[in-house]
Amino acid sequence: MGLLWAGAYILTLQERSTVIGSVASFVSFGSLVAAGWIGWQRPWFYGFVAAVVGYILYAIWVVFAISGDPLIATAAAKSQLATYLSLNGVLQAGIGALAGFYGGYLRRRLADPTVRQANAARRRR
């Protein structure tokens, strides 16, 4: 799921303001939710790991894409790039944990039989 997230995230950033970018955005978030669905024991952790693995791949891609740019040769530009990648990585890891938690919640909720849900609703009245 991390590999799918990285590909969709890169496509989201490259195809901004297009239909392809919008679909890629849904795929990137959906892959994190799917990681939580797959990791039924600790869904938040699966989403977190998928986001971290995907973000490491994204960061490697960014470094290789920008490495030939002469504007990045200064120390200040490298520092700004490192700060951006670090802060955005923490944000994406948090989003991954939340999306994974939601995927696990969704799986548990759909696996719960409706009879048990109805009995619980009747007991609350």
C-alpha positions, 0 to 999 in steps of 0.5 A: 500500500505504501508503494501505491500511495507514493505513486498516487501522491506523486501523480497528485502533485504533478497533475494538480487541478486536473481530473487525474490529480483528483482521482490520484488524491482519492487513490492515495487516501484510499490506499491508506484506508485499505492498509488499515483494512488489511491490518485488522489487529493494529489498523492505525499502525498499518496505515502509519507504516504505509504512509511512512514507506510511501513518503520515504519513496516520495522523498527519494523521488523529490531528491533525485528530481531536484538534484540537477537543479542549480538553484538547490545548490545553496545551503539555505535551499537544502535546509528549506527542502529538508525542513519541508520534507520533514514536516510534510513527512510527519503530517503524512504519517499522522494522516496515514495513522488516522486513515488506517484507523478508519479502515480498521473501524470500517472493517470491524463495523461491516463485519459486525452482524446487524442482529447484534447491532439491533440488540444493542440499539434496543438495550439503549432505549 
